[in-house]
Amino acid sequence: MGGQVHRLVDSLARDSASRLVAALARRLGAGRIAVAEDSVQHALLQALTSWPFKGVPARPEAWLATVARNRALDLLRHEARRLALAGELVPLEPATERFGGHFDRELNDDELALLFAVCHPVLSPEMRVTFALKSVCGLTVPQIAAGLLGEPAAIAQRLVRARRQLETAGIAIEAPPPEALAERAESVRTALYLMFNEGYSASSGEALVQAELCVEAVRLARALARHPMTAGPASDALAALLALTAARLSTRVGPDGVAQLLDNQPRERWDGGLIVAGLAHLERSAAGEELTVWHLRAEIAALHTTAPSTRATDWPRIAAIYDRLIEIDPSPVAALARAVAIGRACGAQEGLAALPVPDASPYAHAAAGVFLLELGQAVDARAEFEKALALARTEPERRLMERRLKGLDEKDPSLCSG
């Protein structure tokens, strides 16, 4: 019984905690998200100690919501200045709660309402995205640091400052007025993109893919694109990007637990429904004159997804799109992807020359190793693969690097270039 309870609580912590935090934080105010987080964690611990002896309740998530609410009430009652707020709290029903006002259609869930609330103009753009990733998307500080290419200590400090600013301003979690949506929407799109990326390529751990993060990011992005208050080319482009990329989720890791790159992914297993949905969003994103990073990334995703094979992919066009993308987003990630595309389009020598200086990311070293191997420089390629192995962040990535090194030992290039 105890093992089953632990597995159930782990599942609830992974799949439901962010919803419970969002529902409770909506009533406490954005500046009191820490209270909501602590209360939900308390409820999960209570479940671990209570359910093995008393049995699992018929509605586990509702049970957690009630315990978390009561914990929040206790915390607030101990602080005299919050007594009034504590008396106004109403019972939570996470399965049926609706967020009214401007978000009473597709955007009626607490997570998206909270995303718009924490992306408040009182915070700087970088604070908005960081706080949204922590409070709504449920990412850890190290995960946020990996996504934003920052140091964990700096991210932690940014979160503290964001909470203080929201607390000082007394920000309530409520839908912004229509005129404020455009200003906040870009921060929301960025948060959803980074949330998806963490799910698609985890920054650490045993698993490369955290599908639940990807599914939630796609769902919220599509809702954002459908709703009349937030629909528009940029939202459709983001929805296209996430749906088209998510179509490849099931082939990201092979049966042997090794990360699979595009060359080795069985395209017949890609999700046709997500591809159709993504292409529909991409078509709608072409309305108007607006061209954003989401449009460029979505077009690249579409070229990959619709190509019959890696060899048949339009690499020159992808490289040209990356040229434009880097003008808007000169990030190391974009520069690395551009170099890979150039290598595919123009040859390994050109790709190697285009690579950014390898840093703490394993991907630049891995790409350099592949290019060097294609140029017949096996010794240098081994050195790059060893660096990539040392920096690998997840077990499937480590296995991929180990397979490449084994291929060098066995003089089997097919094991090295996938």
NORHUTA-V836671 format. One record per residue. N is the residue number from 1. RES is the residue in one small letter. NEAR is the number of other C-alpha atoms within 10 Angstrom. Layout:
n;res;near
N;RES;NEAR
N;RES;NEAR
This chain:
n;res;near
1;m;10
2;g;12
3;g;9
4;q;11
5;v;18
6;h;16
7;r;12
8;l;16
9;v;20
10;d;15
11;s;12
12;l;17
13;a;16
14;r;14
15;d;15
16;s;16
17;a;24
18;s;23
19;r;22
20;l;31
21;v;28
22;a;27
23;a;26
24;l;29
25;a;26
26;r;22
27;r;21
28;l;25
29;g;22
30;a;29
31;g;21
32;r;20
33;i;25
34;a;15
35;v;21
36;a;27
37;e;22
38;d;16
39;s;26
40;v;27
41;q;18
42;h;16
43;a;22
44;l;23
45;l;13
46;q;14
47;a;23
48;l;18
49;t;14
50;s;13
51;w;17
52;p;15
53;f;10
54;k;9
55;g;11
56;v;17
57;p;12
58;a;8
59;r;9
60;p;14
61;e;21
62;a;16
63;w;18
64;l;27
65;a;25
66;t;18
67;v;19
68;a;27
69;r;26
70;n;17
71;r;20
72;a;23
73;l;21
74;d;14
75;l;16
76;l;19
77;r;16
78;h;10
79;e;10
80;a;9
81;r;10
82;r;14
83;l;15
84;a;11
85;l;14
86;a;21
87;g;11
88;e;11
89;l;15
90;v;10
91;p;11
92;l;19
93;e;15
94;p;20
95;a;12
96;t;7
97;e;12
98;r;17
99;f;20
100;g;14
101;g;12
102;h;18
103;f;21
104;d;12
105;r;15
106;e;16
107;l;22
108;n;17
109;d;22
110;d;25
111;e;25
112;l;26
113;a;24
114;l;27
115;l;30
116;f;22
117;a;23
118;v;34
119;c;28
120;h;22
121;p;13
122;v;14
123;l;17
124;s;13
125;p;17
126;e;15
127;m;23
128;r;26
129;v;24
130;t;29
131;f;29
132;a;28
133;l;25
134;k;19
135;s;24
136;v;27
137;c;26
138;g;21
139;l;22
140;t;14
141;v;19
142;p;17
143;q;21
144;i;25
145;a;19
146;a;18
147;g;20
148;l;15
149;l;13
150;g;13
151;e;13
152;p;17
153;a;11
154;a;12
155;i;20
156;a;18
157;q;10
158;r;17
159;l;19
160;v;13
161;r;15
162;a;23
163;r;20
164;r;14
165;q;15
166;l;20
167;e;16
168;t;10
169;a;12
170;g;13
171;i;18
172;a;19
173;i;23
174;e;22
175;a;19
176;p;17
177;p;10
178;p;10
179;e;9
180;a;13
181;l;17
182;a;12
183;e;13
184;r;20
185;a;19
186;e;16
187;s;24
188;v;25
189;r;22
190;t;20
191;a;25
192;l;29
193;y;22
194;l;24
195;m;26
196;f;26
197;n;20
198;e;22
199;g;24
200;y;23
201;s;20
202;a;19
203;s;20
204;s;16
205;g;11
206;e;13
207;a;18
208;l;23
209;v;23
210;q;17
211;a;17
212;e;14
213;l;23
214;c;25
215;v;18
216;e;18
217;a;26
218;v;27
219;r;16
220;l;20
221;a;26
222;r;25
223;a;21
224;l;24
225;a;24
226;r;19
227;h;17
228;p;13
229;m;16
230;t;20
231;a;17
232;g;20
233;p;24
234;a;25
235;s;28
236;d;30
237;a;32
238;l;31
239;a;34
240;a;35
241;l;28
242;l;28
243;a;31
244;l;33
245;t;26
246;a;25
247;a;21
248;r;22
249;l;20
250;s;15
251;t;20
252;r;21
253;v;20
254;g;15
255;p;8
256;d;8
257;g;17
258;v;19
259;a;25
260;q;18
261;l;15
262;l;15
263;d;12
264;n;16
265;q;20
266;p;15
267;r;19
268;e;10
269;r;12
270;w;19
271;d;18
272;g;15
273;g;11
274;l;19
275;i;23
276;v;15
277;a;16
278;g;30
279;l;24
280;a;15
281;h;25
282;l;27
283;e;13
284;r;19
285;s;26
286;a;16
287;a;13
288;g;9
289;e;8
290;e;11
291;l;14
292;t;15
293;v;17
294;w;25
295;h;23
296;l;19
297;r;20
298;a;27
299;e;21
300;i;21
301;a;22
302;a;20
303;l;16
304;h;20
305;t;23
306;t;13
307;a;13
308;p;12
309;s;15
310;t;17
311;r;11
312;a;9
313;t;17
314;d;16
315;w;22
316;p;15
317;r;16
318;i;24
319;a;22
320;a;13
321;i;17
322;y;25
323;d;17
324;r;13
325;l;21
326;i;16
327;e;10
328;i;11
329;d;14
330;p;13
331;s;12
332;p;18
333;v;15
334;a;17
335;a;21
336;l;21
337;a;20
338;r;25
339;a;25
340;v;27
341;a;24
342;i;26
343;g;24
344;r;21
345;a;19
346;c;14
347;g;15
348;a;22
349;q;14
350;e;17
351;g;22
352;l;21
353;a;14
354;a;18
355;l;21
356;p;18
357;v;12
358;p;18
359;d;11
360;a;12
361;s;16
362;p;22
363;y;22
364;a;26
365;h;25
366;a;27
367;a;26
368;a;28
369;g;28
370;v;26
371;f;24
372;l;21
373;l;20
374;e;17
375;l;14
376;g;11
377;q;13
378;a;17
379;v;12
380;d;14
381;a;26
382;r;24
383;a;16
384;e;25
385;f;28
386;e;20
387;k;21
388;a;27
389;l;22
390;a;13
391;l;17
392;a;22
393;r;20
394;t;18
395;e;17
396;p;23
397;e;26
398;r;21
399;r;17
400;l;25
401;m;27
402;e;19
403;r;18
404;r;27
405;l;23
406;k;16
407;g;16
408;l;20
409;d;11
410;e;10
411;k;12
412;d;13
413;p;18
414;s;10
415;l;17
416;c;24
417;s;19
418;g;16
